[in-house]
Amino acid sequence: MAVMTHRIEHDLLGELAVPEQALYGIHTQRARENFSISGASVGQFPDLVVALADIKQAAAEVNHELGILPQAKAQAIVAACKELRAGALHEQFVVDMIQGGAGTSTNMNANEVIANRALELMGHGRGRYEYLHPNEDVNLSQSTNDVYPTALRLALHAGGVRLLQALASLREAFQERAQAFSGVLKMGRTQLQDAVPMTLGQEFASYAAMLAGDERALAHALHGLLEINLGGTAIGTGLNAPDGYGNRVRDRLARLTGLALTTAPDLIAATQDTDALVALSAVLKRVAIKLSKTSNDLRLLSSGPRAGLGEIVLPPMQAGSSIMPGKINPVIPEVVNQIAFEVIGNDLTVCMAAEAGQLQLNAFEPIIAFALFKSLAHLRAGCAALQTRCVADIRANEDALRTSVHESIGLVTALSPYLGYERAGKLARDAQATGRRVAELVLERKLMSAAQLDEALGVQRLTGQA
């Protein structure tokens, strides 16, 4: 068995042993010991690691241009950052996502990994910080309080773009089904009671339209993430950053990421304010609510298959029961429902954490980050599953739909302009009492001619397409 060796590092609290093979250092090691909370480490969120590396590279390049970071150090830091941005060394980001300290442990994890990798590239051993220091060099002109919020915004923007793509693909699947079902007549329902006829295509088109609205709202929220507080350092005053650093580092970061970043007009306000994160969370909750409502509808419309509505047939994904042979459950809409429940709960977490900020800093951004990253990832996965494993292969049960229209008492609403409200109401009561069809009673009582009835109950008129 290989013997684990350690190096001794020190900080203001004293000395601590750090595994020799680790690229992280003493601050990260203390955080590992202090924050064994969620089991989810920063390294499991690649967008966040890449965003931190983007910021550290931009800062190193600008600090060198401003003459406060020697070229050899700057080159080594940039080279280490490029490795992180390419996906390497993420396993060295071992701090738990849920942590005290307003994200300081995450920022220091990045500083230490970059410093030790840069030291290796310069030909020095890990922990030889006299040659290149995590705080004095990698964190130069920065604070956790401008690095961490900026990194969150960059990382959340990346995740949000992927969710936008998943929403668009799901919307297109609903649109395709809407076109396929454009000529399939059915009864619409309000309060679970028969209302007036529509087409199944119109029903599915409405789901696509709701998703389109969510896409617009999400795109707007993502744009809000592009305003950053980088350059404000500790509380937004820019203390310890050289003149011109803020605008330069923003421009360099924008070039690295390809994003149209802007600096907040009031950096003191921006350092304590989490409004863009709250706005994003609110939109994710909106998306979750719409997806859950749609999933509820799909489960209801497919209920049965014989003792329920049975109007649509969902693709069978797996056996539904350990005791009832042949039972197939709507498992994909069910999992989307559960994702929605989680996202709605995450929004409450975000709101409470945002409200709890005090004075010039919100110390609770780590839990905001964790909640939002989960919401983005799970919503995206849910959209993909709903699209590919459910919506794309939904079939219409046209016999059941046709029967429901012919049998429905809701047809009297379409006849009300011809018969009057009172007479139509009596017709509805009689149809309900006798179990007969509305059209039969109309013709039997000579309330309308066959031609008039055909015109009144024509598909185009019934579905608002006349």
Sequence and secondary structure as in RCSB ss.txt:
>XXXX:A:sequence
MAVMTHRIEHDLLGELAVPEQALYGIHTQRARENFSISGASVGQFPDLVVALADIKQAAAEVNHELGILPQAKAQ
AIVAACKELRAGALHEQFVVDMIQGGAGTSTNMNANEVIANRALELMGHGRGRYEYLHPNEDVNLSQSTNDVYPT
ALRLALHAGGVRLLQALASLREAFQERAQAFSGVLKMGRTQLQDAVPMTLGQEFASYAAMLAGDERALAHALHGL
LEINLGGTAIGTGLNAPDGYGNRVRDRLARLTGLALTTAPDLIAATQDTDALVALSAVLKRVAIKLSKTSNDLRL
LSSGPRAGLGEIVLPPMQAGSSIMPGKINPVIPEVVNQIAFEVIGNDLTVCMAAEAGQLQLNAFEPIIAFALFKS
LAHLRAGCAALQTRCVADIRANEDALRTSVHESIGLVTALSPYLGYERAGKLARDAQATGRRVAELVLERKLMSA
AQLDEALGVQRLTGQA
>XXXX:A:secstr
     EEEEEETTEEEEEETT SS HHHHHHHHH   SS BGGG HHHHHHHHHHHHHHHHHHHHTTSS HHHHH
HHHHHHHHHHTTTTGGG  SBSS SSTTHHHHHHHHHHHHHHHHHHTT  TT TTTS IIIIITTT  HHHHHHH
HHHHHHHHHHHHHHHHHHHHHHHHHHHHHHTTT EEEEEETTEEEEEEEHHHHHHHHHHHHHHHHHHHHHHHHHT
TEE TT TTTSS TT  TTHHHHHHHHHHHHHT   EE S HHHHHH  HHHHHHHHHHHHHHHHHHHHHHHHHH
HT  SSSS   EE    SB  SSSTT B  HHHHHHHHHHHHHHHHHHHHHHHHHT BTTB TTHHHHHHHHHHH
HHHHHHHHHHHHHHTGGG EE HHHHHHHHHH GGGHHHHHHHH HHHHHHHHHHHHHH   HHHHHHHTTSS H
HHHHHHT HHHHTT  
